[in-house]
Amino acid sequence: MAVRILKFEFEYGGICLWDNKGVIDHCALPISDSLKEDLNCICEEFDGVINWSDPHEPSPWTRKQCSDFFDRAETILQRLQAELDGKYEIISCLDKDRRIYLEENTFSGE
């Protein structure tokens, strides 16, 4: 049986998991409740990187907050990979996301 491939990549609206058909509800995956909760929290937190009242303005986050966010996301990704080992292959887009948000955005206080 083929292993299903999932992509871990942040998108606005609390989304971080995708397959070739679109968004995946991580709550339906065979993972622990604590990991489901951590995924919910990190996906919701990601929406804070943009100033929604004026998305063209600098991010309300500091550069350090953004870096810390991606460090926490990396830890959650590692847990997800461990819990889904053998059932799913997880492709990480965190390096690309980190580069986009840390190198191409301006942050509060800069």
HUTA-V967028 format. One record per helix or strand. SS is the DSSP state (hx for helix, st for strand). FROM is the first residue (numbers start at 0). TO is the last residue. If there is no record, write none. Layout:
ss=[SS	SS]
from=[FROM	FROM]
to=[TO	TO]
//
This chain:
ss=[st	st	st	hx	hx	st	hx	st	hx	st]
from=[3	14	21	25	32	58	62	87	93	106]
to=[10	18	22	27	48	58	82	91	102	106]
//
